[in-house]
Amino acid sequence: MCNLRPLLAAALVLTLVGAPAVADRPNILVVIGDDIGWKDYGCYGHPSIRTPNIDALAAAGLKFTNAFLTTSSCSPSRISILSGRYPHQTGAEDLHMRLPADGLFISTPLRKAGYFTGHMLKTHYGPNGMKQFDWYGKAVGEFAKFLDKAPEKPFFMWVGFRDAHRPYRAGALKPPHDPARVVVPPFLVDTLSTRRDLALYYDEIGRMDRNIGRMVDELKKRGRFRNTLVVFLGDNGEPFPRAKGTVYDSGIGTPLVMCWPGGIKGGGVHEGLTSVIDLAPTFAEVAGIENSFYIIG
């Protein structure tokens, strides 16, 4: 067994304005989309999708252009990210498998270190995962209630969006995206039906973006945004052929944006290969937790 320095943390450290004192440990807000493509955002060069809040986080922080997941389906991906372990190590390597009774999430050592921990919306990791948080919310609007619970403590919040998981329904975003302006991937047939489906998919991402903006606004209103590390990513590729459930880039590639106004210089772009397996160790490092939690054998 060997203790590995997290590669993602190393990339992040290159952009730090200055490491915070122990008393100023950052809050950590993780927002993870469901079945979202890795390039379907304005900040990644998409010409028509409307993601102003995600784009603003990227402009103020650090964008990773070659970030990859450890698997291409929901529950094993989310469990892998939260545990800092590969799916074959977690005991929950297949879809709908629960975190085993001895499985550990990053929320547990953060809680022991004094963080108030919470999660919202989609969980998909079973009762052992559920109990490793102090608080649970069923709607984005409850984020303010979570912050009320921890006015003096640093917090860790995991927000498991359901956007853009099927089924799609009209009305997710107003005004809706125009099917004539969607970008049809080369592995899909360019028909009106495909374009309409993609437009609905865009609307789901736009709704998620709007809700991310609501949470950021709440942090700003309370004066807590500057010392909050906001991380945006996805759990697997979009729900189309040759994407979700595959190991093509469109299946395991992920957007990855980090914004921490008090700790990361804005406008950064990291083009090197990056794995989300290093997210949990990165959270441990910025929180000042011993890396013994992340010994990978």
VOLO-518562 format. One record per residue (C-alpha): residue in one letter; x, y, z. Coordinates in steps of 0.2 Angstrom, whole numbers, padded with zeros to 4 digits. Each point is the difference from the previous one (the first is absolute). Example, Ala and Ser with C-alpha at 12.3 -4.5 7.8 and 13.67 -1.06 7.14 Angstrom:
// VOLO-518562
('a', (0062, -0022, 0039))
('s', (0006, 0017, -0003))
This chain:
// VOLO-518562
('m', (0000, 0000, 0000))
('c', (0006, 0017, -0004))
('n', (-0006, 0018, 0004))
('l', (-0002, 0009, -0016))
('r', (-0001, 0019, -0001))
('p', (-0016, 0005, -0009))
('l', (0004, 0005, -0018))
('l', (-0015, 0011, -0001))
('a', (0004, 0009, 0016))
('a', (0018, 0003, -0007))
('a', (-0008, 0008, -0015))
('l', (-0011, 0011, 0011))
('v', (0014, 0005, 0011))
('l', (0008, 0008, -0015))
('t', (-0014, 0013, -0001))
('l', (-0002, 0004, 0018))
('v', (0001, 0018, 0006))
('g', (0005, -0006, 0017))
('a', (-0003, -0015, 0011))
('p', (-0013, 0005, 0013))
('a', (0004, -0001, 0019))
('v', (-0008, -0014, 0009))
('a', (-0013, 0011, 0008))
('d', (-0005, 0006, -0018))
('r', (-0002, -0018, -0007))
('p', (-0011, 0002, -0016))
('n', (-0018, -0006, -0002))
('i', (-0002, -0013, -0013))
('l', (-0015, 0000, -0012))
('v', (-0001, -0014, -0013))
('v', (-0013, 0000, -0013))
('i', (-0001, -0015, -0011))
('g', (-0011, -0002, -0015))
('d', (-0009, -0016, -0006))
('d', (0003, -0006, -0017))
('i', (0008, 0016, -0007))
('g', (0013, 0001, -0014))
('w', (0017, 0006, 0003))
('k', (0000, 0014, -0012))
('d', (-0018, 0006, 0000))
('y', (0003, 0017, 0008))
('g', (0005, 0017, -0006))
('c', (0016, 0001, 0009))
('y', (0005, -0016, -0009))
('g', (-0003, 0008, -0017))
('h', (-0018, -0005, -0003))
('p', (-0008, 0013, -0012))
('s', (-0018, -0001, 0006))
('i', (-0003, -0008, 0016))
('r', (-0004, 0013, 0014))
('t', (0011, -0003, 0016))
('p', (0004, 0017, 0006))
('n', (0003, -0005, 0019))
('i', (0011, -0014, -0004))
('d', (0009, 0011, -0013))
('a', (0003, 0013, 0014))
('l', (0007, -0013, 0012))
('a', (0012, -0005, -0013))
('a', (0005, 0018, -0004))
('a', (0003, 0003, 0018))
('g', (0009, -0016, 0004))
('l', (0008, -0015, -0008))
('k', (-0006, -0010, -0015))
('f', (0006, -0018, -0004))
('t', (-0001, -0005, -0018))
('n', (0005, -0018, 0001))
('a', (-0009, -0007, 0015))
('f', (-0006, -0017, 0001))
('l', (-0011, -0011, 0011))
('t', (0004, -0017, 0007))
('t', (-0016, -0008, -0008))
('s', (-0014, 0005, -0011))
('s', (-0016, -0003, 0010))
('c', (-0008, 0009, 0015))
('s', (0001, -0009, 0017))
('p', (0018, -0008, -0002))
('s', (0006, 0017, -0007))
('r', (-0006, 0010, 0014))
('i', (0005, -0012, 0014))
('s', (0018, 0000, -0008))
('i', (0001, 0019, 0000))
('l', (-0006, 0001, 0018))
('s', (0011, -0014, 0006))
('g', (0016, 0004, -0009))
('r', (0001, -0018, -0006))
('y', (-0003, -0009, -0017))
('p', (-0016, -0009, -0002))
('h', (0008, -0018, 0001))
('q', (0007, 0006, 0017))
('t', (-0016, 0007, 0007))
('g', (-0011, -0016, 0000))
('a', (-0013, 0010, -0010))
('e', (0007, -0002, -0018))
('d', (-0017, -0003, -0009))
('l', (-0015, 0011, -0002))
('h', (-0012, 0001, 0015))
('m', (0012, -0009, 0011))
('r', (0001, 0008, 0018))
('l', (0015, 0006, 0009))
('p', (0005, -0015, 0011))
('a', (-0001, 0001, 0019))
('d', (0019, 0003, 0002))
('g', (0001, 0013, -0014))
('l', (0005, 0018, 0004))
('f', (-0004, 0016, -0008))
('i', (0011, 0016, 0001))
('s', (-0015, 0008, 0010))
('t', (0005, -0011, 0015))
('p', (0018, 0006, 0003))
('l', (-0006, 0018, -0004))
('r', (-0013, -0001, 0013))
('k', (0012, -0007, 0013))
('a', (0011, 0015, -0005))
('g', (-0014, 0013, 0005))
('y', (-0009, 0002, -0017))
('f', (-0019, 0000, 0000))
('t', (-0005, -0012, -0014))
('g', (-0015, -0001, -0011))
('h', (-0007, -0007, -0016))
('m', (-0015, 0004, -0011))
('l', (-0011, -0007, -0014))
('k', (0006, -0017, -0008))
('t', (0011, -0011, 0011))
('h', (0000, -0018, -0007))
('y', (0013, -0007, 0012))
('g', (-0010, -0009, 0013))
('p', (-0003, 0002, 0019))
('n', (0018, -0001, 0005))
('g', (0004, 0014, -0012))
('m', (-0015, 0010, 0006))
('k', (0005, -0001, 0018))
('q', (0017, 0008, -0003))
('f', (-0008, 0017, -0001))
('d', (-0007, 0011, 0013))
('w', (-0014, 0007, -0010))
('y', (-0011, -0004, -0016))
('g', (-0010, 0011, -0011))
('k', (-0013, -0004, -0013))
('a', (0000, 0016, -0010))
('v', (0013, 0013, -0005))
('g', (-0010, 0013, 0009))
('e', (0004, -0008, 0016))
('f', (0019, 0005, -0002))
('a', (-0004, 0015, 0011))
('k', (-0006, -0011, 0014))
('f', (0016, -0010, -0001))
('l', (0011, 0016, 0001))
('d', (-0011, 0005, 0015))
('k', (0006, -0016, 0009))
('a', (0018, 0005, -0001))
('p', (0002, 0018, 0001))
('e', (0017, -0001, 0009))
('k', (0007, -0017, -0006))
('p', (0008, -0004, -0017))
('f', (-0012, -0011, -0010))
('f', (0001, -0014, -0013))
('m', (-0016, -0001, -0011))
('w', (-0003, -0013, -0014))
('v', (-0014, 0005, -0012))
('g', (-0005, -0015, -0011))
('f', (-0010, 0008, -0014))
('r', (-0012, -0011, -0010))
('d', (0002, 0011, -0016))
('a', (0002, -0006, -0013))
('h', (-0006, -0017, 0003))
('r', (-0015, -0006, -0011))
('p', (-0015, 0001, -0002))
('y', (0000, 0017, -0007))
('r', (-0015, 0012, 0000))
('a', (-0003, 0017, -0008))
('g', (0001, 0014, 0012))
('a', (0016, -0003, 0009))
('l', (0007, 0017, -0006))
('k', (-0008, 0016, -0006))
('p', (0003, 0004, -0014))
('p', (0004, -0017, -0006))
('h', (0015, -0004, -0011))
('d', (-0003, 0000, -0019))
('p', (0002, -0017, -0008))
('a', (0006, 0009, -0016))
('r', (0015, 0006, 0010))
('v', (0005, -0016, 0009))
('v', (0017, -0008, -0004))
('v', (-0003, -0018, -0005))
('p', (0015, -0011, 0005))
('p', (0007, -0010, -0015))
('f', (-0005, -0016, 0008))
('l', (-0019, 0004, -0001))
('v', (-0011, 0002, -0015))
('d', (-0004, 0018, -0004))
('t', (-0019, -0001, -0001))
('l', (-0014, 0012, 0006))
('s', (-0004, -0013, 0014))
('t', (0018, -0001, 0005))
('r', (0001, 0019, 0001))
('r', (-0016, 0002, 0010))
('d', (0007, -0013, 0012))
('l', (0017, 0009, 0002))
('a', (-0010, 0017, 0003))
('l', (-0009, -0008, 0014))
('y', (0017, -0007, 0007))
('y', (0007, 0018, -0001))
('d', (-0015, 0007, 0010))
('e', (0004, -0013, 0014))
('i', (0018, 0006, 0001))
('g', (-0006, 0018, -0001))
('r', (-0012, -0003, 0015))
('m', (0015, -0008, 0010))
('d', (0010, 0016, -0005))
('r', (-0013, 0011, 0007))
('n', (-0001, -0009, 0016))
('i', (0019, 0000, 0002))
('g', (-0002, 0019, -0002))
('r', (-0013, 0000, 0014))
('m', (0012, -0008, 0012))
('v', (0015, 0011, -0005))
('d', (-0011, 0015, 0003))
('e', (-0005, -0006, 0017))
('l', (0018, -0002, 0005))
('k', (0004, 0017, -0006))
('k', (-0014, 0008, 0010))
('r', (0007, -0008, 0015))
('g', (0018, 0005, -0003))
('r', (0005, -0018, -0002))
('f', (0004, -0002, -0018))
('r', (0018, 0007, 0001))
('n', (0005, -0015, 0011))
('t', (-0010, -0013, -0008))
('l', (0008, -0013, -0012))
('v', (-0014, -0003, -0013))
('v', (0003, -0015, -0011))
('f', (-0011, -0005, -0015))
('l', (0001, -0016, -0009))
('g', (-0011, -0014, -0007))
('d', (-0002, -0019, 0004))
('n', (0000, -0007, -0018))
('g', (-0003, 0005, -0017))
('e', (-0016, 0006, -0008))
('p', (-0014, -0013, -0003))
('f', (0002, -0003, -0018))
('p', (0008, -0015, -0010))
('r', (0019, 0000, 0001))
('a', (0000, 0010, 0016))
('k', (-0007, -0005, 0017))
('g', (0005, -0018, 0004))
('t', (0015, 0000, -0011))
('v', (0018, 0003, 0002))
('y', (0001, 0012, -0014))
('d', (0005, 0018, 0004))
('s', (-0019, 0004, -0002))
('g', (-0003, -0013, 0014))
('i', (0013, 0003, 0013))
('g', (0006, 0018, -0004))
('t', (-0006, 0013, 0012))
('p', (-0001, 0019, 0002))
('l', (0010, 0005, 0015))
('v', (0000, 0018, 0006))
('m', (0007, 0006, 0017))
('c', (-0003, 0017, 0007))
('w', (0007, 0007, 0016))
('p', (0001, 0019, 0000))
('g', (0010, 0000, 0016))
('g', (0012, -0014, -0006))
('i', (0001, -0002, -0019))
('k', (0005, 0013, -0013))
('g', (-0013, 0003, -0013))
('g', (0000, -0005, -0018))
('g', (0011, -0015, 0002))
('v', (0000, -0015, -0012))
('h', (0008, -0017, 0003))
('e', (0002, -0010, -0016))
('g', (0008, -0015, 0008))
('l', (-0008, -0017, 0003))
('t', (-0010, 0001, 0016))
('s', (-0010, -0014, 0010))
('v', (-0014, 0003, 0012))
('i', (0007, -0013, 0011))
('d', (0011, 0014, 0007))
('l', (-0015, 0011, 0005))
('a', (-0002, -0007, 0017))
('p', (0019, 0001, 0004))
('t', (-0001, 0018, -0006))
('f', (-0014, 0004, 0012))
('a', (0010, -0008, 0014))
('e', (0015, 0010, -0005))
('v', (-0008, 0017, 0000))
('a', (-0009, -0004, 0016))
('g', (0016, -0005, 0008))
('i', (-0004, -0018, 0003))
('e', (0013, -0013, 0002))
('n', (0002, -0010, -0017))
('s', (-0001, -0017, 0009))
('f', (-0019, 0000, -0005))
('y', (0007, -0002, -0018))
('i', (0012, -0014, 0000))
('i', (-0002, -0009, -0016))
('g', (0006, -0018, -0001))
